[in-house]
């Protein structure tokens, strides 16, 4: 009986080894992205918050995070921004944006944001620029860049 058990155990190990190796290689693939572009245009506080949580988490994992804020999401970059704090950490999407900038991320408002609002460059928090379409198009066309939209 002992020999049968050994043969059975060996057969199971041989059968599952390739799937275990494949799973390990897939789990490491997610860590190879070096730079991402997050485009946020939603006016939903929870969607804005989730985009910021994920952007900050990607930055913590070593990715260079570029944030493009369009439409009402551009308000997150205003010095005067006062948003709704989200559970469980009781922080606003704007506070999370500031954390992303401190972690080395970049943020820009869409080129159309300021001209179509009552705000100017001086109303933006330090570290936030105005996106230029040629540079944004370059990022979007870069095959090495992962793009996420919210």
C-alpha positions in Angstrom: 0.0 0.0 0.0 2.8 2.4 0.8 4.3 2.1 -2.7 0.9 2.8 -4.3 0.5 5.9 -2.1 4.0 7.1 -3.2 3.3 6.5 -6.9 -0.1 8.3 -6.5 1.5 11.3 -4.7 4.2 11.6 -7.3 1.7 11.4 -10.2 -0.4 14.2 -8.6 2.7 16.4 -8.1 3.8 15.8 -11.7 0.3 16.7 -12.9 -0.1 19.9 -11.0 3.5 21.3 -11.3 2.9 22.9 -14.8 -0.2 24.6 -13.6 1.5 25.9 -10.5 4.4 27.2 -12.6 2.0 28.9 -14.9 0.1 30.5 -12.1 3.3 31.9 -10.6 4.4 33.4 -14.0 0.9 35.0 -14.4 1.1 36.5 -10.9 4.4 38.2 -11.7 3.2 39.7 -15.0 1.2 42.3 -13.2 4.3 43.7 -11.7 6.1 44.4 -14.9 4.3 47.5 -15.9 6.5 50.5 -15.3 4.2 53.4 -16.3 0.5 53.9 -16.4 -1.9 56.6 -17.4 -5.1 57.0 -15.4 -7.8 59.1 -17.1 -10.5 60.2 -14.7 -13.5 62.1 -15.8 -16.3 60.8 -13.6 -18.1 63.1 -11.3 -19.0 60.2 -9.0 -17.2 60.6 -5.6 -16.9 56.8 -5.2 -15.5 56.3 -8.7 -13.1 59.2 -8.2 -12.0 57.6 -4.9 -11.6 54.1 -6.4 -9.5 55.6 -9.2 -7.3 57.3 -6.6 -7.0 54.3 -4.4 -5.9 52.2 -7.4 -3.5 54.9 -8.7 -1.9 55.2 -5.3 -1.6 51.4 -4.9 0.1 51.2 -8.3 2.5 53.9 -7.3 3.2 51.9 -4.1 4.0 48.9 -6.2 6.6 50.9 -8.2 4.7 52.1 -11.2 5.1 55.7 -12.4 1.5 57.0 -12.4 0.3 59.8 -14.7 -3.2 61.1 -13.9 -5.3 63.1 -16.4 -8.3 64.8 -14.8 -11.1 65.8 -17.1 -14.5 67.4 -16.8 -15.7 67.6 -13.2 -12.8 65.4 -12.0 -10.6 68.4 -12.7 -12.1 69.9 -9.6 -10.0 67.5 -7.5 -6.9 69.5 -8.5 -8.3 72.9 -7.2 -6.9 74.5 -4.1 -10.5 75.2 -3.1 -11.7 71.6 -3.5 -13.7 70.3 -0.6 -15.1 66.9 -1.4 -16.9 64.2 0.5 -14.7 62.0 2.6 -15.0 58.3 1.9 -15.0 55.4 4.3 -13.1 53.5 5.5 -10.2 55.9 5.7 -12.2 59.1 5.9 -10.3 60.8 3.1 -11.5 62.7 0.0 -10.4 61.9 -3.6 -8.6 65.3 -3.6 -6.6 64.3 -0.5 -5.7 61.0 -2.3 -4.6 63.0 -5.3 -2.3 65.0 -3.1 -0.9 61.7 -1.7 -0.3 60.5 -5.3 1.7 63.6 -6.1 3.8 63.2 -2.9 4.5 59.7 -4.0 6.0 60.9 -7.3 2.9 60.6 -9.5 2.0 63.3 -12.0 -1.3 65.0 -12.6 -2.7 67.2 -15.3 -6.1 68.7 -15.9 -7.5 68.3 -19.5 -6.6 71.1 -21.9 -10.3 72.0 -22.0 -10.9 72.1 -18.3 -9.6 75.6 -17.4 -10.9 77.4 -20.5 -14.4 76.0 -19.9 -14.5 76.8 -16.2 -14.2 79.8 -14.0 -10.7 78.7 -12.9 -7.2 79.5 -13.9 -3.8 77.9 -13.5 -3.3 79.7 -10.2 -6.3 77.9 -8.8 -4.6 74.5 -9.2 -2.7 72.8 -6.4 1.1 72.7 -6.7 2.3 70.0 -8.9 -0.7 69.9 -11.2 -0.3 71.0 -14.8 -2.4 71.5 -17.8 -2.3 68.6 -20.3 -1.2 69.4 -23.8 -2.9 67.2 -26.5 0.4 66.2 -28.3 2.0 64.9 -25.1 -1.1 63.1 -23.9 -1.5 61.5 -27.4 2.1 60.3 -27.1 1.4 58.7 -23.8 -1.8 57.1 -25.1 0.0 55.7 -28.2 3.0 54.4 -26.2 2.7 50.6 -26.4 4.5 50.3 -23.0 1.9 52.5 -21.3 -1.1 50.9 -19.6 -4.2 53.1 -19.7 -7.1 53.0 -17.2 -10.2 55.1 -17.5 -12.7 56.0 -14.9 
